[in-house]
């Protein structure tokens, strides 16, 4: 199961809710979640903010789910992990 799906289910969100919160089309998100499409840089960033994790975690470059400290100008609009 993809990390996207695990995080979505953990936070009890539907794919359509992800779409509404991030601006990523639901069909595109579905393909990302199923591994039929790679998330773009901007999509990965929005999803990382929403899930409260790092882009590295979503890209499976690290197993550390905790995000890096965010810059002061960027507010965390995501949901709590």
C-alpha positions as CSV (number, residue, x, y, z in Angstrom):
1,X,0.0,0.0,0.0
2,X,1.4,3.4,-0.9
3,X,2.3,6.0,1.7
4,X,-0.2,8.3,0.2
5,X,-3.0,5.8,0.8
6,X,-1.8,5.0,4.3
7,X,-1.7,8.7,5.3
8,X,-5.1,9.4,3.7
9,X,-6.8,6.4,5.5
10,X,-5.1,7.3,8.8
11,X,-6.6,10.7,8.5
12,X,-10.0,9.4,7.5
13,X,-10.1,11.3,4.3
14,X,-11.7,10.5,1.0
15,X,-9.9,11.1,-2.3
16,X,-12.4,13.8,-3.1
17,X,-11.5,15.5,0.2
18,X,-7.8,15.4,-0.7
19,X,-8.7,17.0,-4.1
20,X,-10.7,19.8,-2.4
21,X,-8.0,20.6,0.1
22,X,-5.1,20.5,-2.3
23,X,-6.5,21.5,-5.7
24,X,-5.2,18.2,-7.2
25,X,-7.9,16.7,-9.4
26,X,-9.4,13.5,-7.8
27,X,-8.6,11.3,-10.8
28,X,-5.0,12.5,-10.8
29,X,-4.7,11.9,-7.0
30,X,-6.1,8.4,-7.5
31,X,-3.4,7.6,-10.1
32,X,-0.7,9.0,-7.8
33,X,-2.0,6.9,-4.9
34,X,-2.2,3.7,-7.1
35,X,1.3,4.3,-8.5
36,X,0.2,4.8,-12.1
37,X,1.5,8.4,-12.0
38,X,4.2,10.3,-10.1
39,X,3.3,13.4,-8.2
40,X,4.7,16.6,-9.6
41,X,6.9,18.8,-7.3
42,X,4.0,21.1,-6.5
43,X,1.6,18.2,-5.9
44,X,4.0,16.5,-3.6
45,X,4.5,19.7,-1.7
46,X,0.8,20.3,-1.2
47,X,0.3,16.7,-0.1
48,X,3.2,16.8,2.3
49,X,1.8,20.0,3.9
50,X,-1.7,18.4,4.1
51,X,-0.4,15.2,5.7
52,X,2.1,17.0,8.0
53,X,5.1,15.0,6.7
54,X,8.0,15.7,4.4
55,X,8.3,15.3,0.6
56,X,11.2,12.9,1.2
57,X,8.9,10.6,3.2
58,X,6.3,10.7,0.4
59,X,9.0,9.9,-2.2
60,X,10.2,7.0,0.0
61,X,13.6,8.6,0.4
62,X,13.4,8.3,4.1
63,X,11.4,6.3,6.6
64,X,11.2,9.3,9.0
65,X,7.6,10.6,8.9
66,X,8.3,13.7,11.0
67,X,8.6,16.7,8.7
68,X,11.6,19.1,8.7
69,X,11.0,22.4,10.4
70,X,9.0,24.7,8.1
71,X,10.1,28.2,7.2
72,X,8.5,31.0,9.2
73,X,6.7,32.4,6.2
74,X,5.0,29.1,5.5
75,X,2.1,28.2,7.8
76,X,1.2,24.6,8.3
77,X,-2.3,24.2,6.9
78,X,-2.3,20.4,7.1
79,X,-4.0,18.0,9.4
80,X,-2.3,16.5,12.4
81,X,-0.5,13.2,11.9
